[in-house]
Amino acid sequence: PFFLLLISTIANSQMVPQTDWLLQPETFIARVQTSNNGKDLELTNGLVSRQFRLLPNMVCYSYTNLTTGQQLVRSIREEARISINGRTYQIGGLTTPREKAYFLPEWLDGLAATDSSFQFQDYIMEEIQPALNWKTRAWSAGMLPARGKKLIFWYRSPLEELKGIELFVHYELFSGI
């Protein structure tokens, strides 16, 4: 029992950041990084991490609260859906594994893109731009607009009836929060 308690304490202490994001927000910088093999992309700010597999079609397979280690994704699905002329189409995603209560990243290489979903083409990474030209007068608000990363995924459909339609799915992650 003592041995198990010690291991649990060590594991939990490694998950929690050493600095407090409210007191030192400058240490939690949003960034986008690719894996060594080029198959995966991660959007993180040190507090949360979202991981995507890019090929054969883009899918989010991990969304983790880094302060607790809690995994927020139980299974993989399409990234979004769109309705065109009364018909619903998937945006991104892979063939769904039989098990839907949990997902193991090792399963990714065995999954394929679905024929009718919009297919991932590329991504664009940008700095977040302020949506409003605001000036704060409050002492509690920061004097600078929020900073972070914007990740835009670009999709096209392989279906002839949707030829020429391109979709862009945007994600933004802020630094310091």
C-alpha atoms as one frame of an Amber mdcrd trajectory, in Angstrom:
protein
   0.000   0.000   0.000   2.780   2.485   0.833   4.555   1.724  -2.464   1.381
   2.410  -4.493   0.778   5.669  -2.657   4.328   6.828  -3.422   3.987   6.054
  -7.140   0.648   7.861  -7.296   2.128  10.934  -5.602   5.087  11.048  -7.996
   2.869  10.607 -11.082   0.454  13.343  -9.978   3.243  15.798  -9.190   4.642
  15.426 -12.717   1.326  16.361 -14.346   0.783  19.653 -12.521   2.753  22.640
 -13.891   5.343  24.024 -11.492   4.140  27.593 -12.005   0.681  29.075 -11.531
  -0.787  30.309 -14.816  -2.708  33.082 -13.055   0.430  34.462 -11.412   2.851
  33.828 -14.294   0.802  33.731 -17.513   3.876  34.588 -19.612   5.206  31.049
 -19.050   2.207  29.475 -20.820   2.761  30.329 -24.488   0.530  28.915 -27.233
   2.418  26.995 -29.896   1.890  24.561 -32.733   4.381  21.749 -33.184   4.661
  18.803 -35.550   5.755  15.325 -34.570   9.099  13.921 -35.697   7.395  11.652
 -38.235   5.280  14.524 -39.645   2.008  12.627 -39.116   0.827  14.540 -36.055
   0.266  18.142 -35.079  -0.132  19.500 -31.540  -1.767  22.758 -30.457  -0.835
  23.527 -26.847  -0.335  26.346 -24.369   1.017  24.331 -21.436  -2.449  24.090
 -19.874  -4.252  22.094 -22.568  -2.993  20.042 -25.490  -4.929  19.019 -28.587
  -3.302  16.485 -30.912  -4.309  15.823 -34.505  -3.375  13.078 -36.972  -3.112
  14.711 -40.391  -3.178  11.776 -42.812  -4.953   9.885 -44.321  -7.530  12.432
 -43.098  -7.375  14.895 -40.220  -8.749  13.703 -36.887  -8.349  14.904 -33.301
  -7.277  11.938 -31.193  -6.198  13.611 -27.965  -7.421  16.604 -25.998  -5.736
  16.728 -22.599  -6.007  18.998 -19.575  -2.289  19.259 -18.767  -2.853  20.505
 -15.217  -4.699  17.312 -14.229  -3.689  14.850 -16.960  -7.372  14.254 -17.747
  -8.020  13.020 -21.284 -11.089  14.772 -22.713 -11.452  12.638 -25.883 -13.037
   9.193 -25.455 -13.318   8.242 -29.117 -12.534   9.743 -32.490 -15.132  11.207
 -34.822 -15.261  13.631 -37.710 -14.005  17.102 -36.848 -17.254  18.782 -37.875
 -20.354  18.290 -40.030 -21.958  20.498 -42.629 -25.375  20.366 -44.273 -25.527
  21.236 -47.973 -28.829  21.041 -49.883 -30.379  19.009 -47.062 -27.611  16.392
 -46.943 -25.080  16.153 -44.103 -21.381  15.630 -44.844 -18.509  14.884 -42.495
 -15.482  17.165 -42.338 -12.328  15.178 -41.683 -12.341  12.036 -39.599 -11.375
   8.427 -40.146 -13.235   5.145 -40.169 -14.587   4.709 -36.665 -13.088   1.862
 -34.638 -15.492  -0.704 -33.207 -14.705   0.428 -29.663 -16.305   3.809 -28.933
 -15.833   3.996 -25.146 -12.098   4.721 -25.397  -9.378   5.176 -27.983  -5.730
   4.185 -28.173  -3.382   6.243 -30.410  -1.785   2.983 -31.623  -4.991   2.336
 -33.562  -4.508   5.399 -35.818  -2.311   3.690 -38.409  -4.996   1.047 -39.005
  -7.763   3.546 -39.816  -8.660   4.947 -43.237 -10.362   8.065 -44.542 -14.042
   7.727 -45.411 -14.898   8.180 -49.095 -17.638  10.775 -48.648 -16.082  13.082
 -46.035 -14.327  16.336 -46.803 -10.610  15.507 -46.998  -7.818  17.382 -45.250
  -5.602  19.310 -47.699  -3.300  21.486 -45.617  -3.113  23.739 -42.586  -2.221
  27.358 -41.976  -0.733  28.611 -38.725  -1.073  32.283 -37.759  -0.880  34.550
 -34.749  -4.253  35.458 -33.257  -5.386  38.881 -34.420  -7.638  41.082 -32.268
 -11.248  40.923 -33.476 -11.993  44.391 -32.074  -9.876  47.516 -31.812 -10.478
  47.998 -28.085  -8.908  50.238 -25.501  -9.225  49.226 -21.878  -9.671  51.696
 -19.068  -9.923  49.101 -16.302  -6.933  48.453 -14.081  -7.663  44.706 -13.849
  -7.569  43.944 -17.551  -4.300  43.526 -19.401  -3.199  46.444 -21.512  -2.343
  44.201 -24.464  -4.822  42.265 -26.591  -4.827  38.498 -26.146  -2.045  36.610
 -27.917  -1.870  33.041 -29.118  -1.989  30.781 -32.154  -4.620  30.266 -34.805
  -4.684  26.961 -36.652  -6.761  26.717 -39.816  -7.465  23.348 -41.459  -8.356
  23.322 -45.161 -10.662  20.638 -46.628 -12.051  19.602 -50.043 -14.633  17.001
 -50.921 -13.784  14.096 -53.244 -17.434  13.957 -54.389 -18.273  15.297 -57.855
 -21.451  17.073 -56.624 -19.325  19.092 -54.156 -16.529  19.948 -56.573 -15.242
  23.479 -55.976 -16.413  23.688 -52.356 -13.606  24.290 -49.899 -13.990  24.452
 -46.127 -11.767  26.065 -43.513 -12.050  25.040 -39.851 -10.464  27.498 -37.400
  -9.009  26.843 -33.942  -7.569  29.493 -31.651  -5.621  28.921 -28.480  -4.575
  31.784 -26.240  -1.294  32.207 -24.441  -1.457  32.717 -20.693  -4.981  31.372
 -20.157
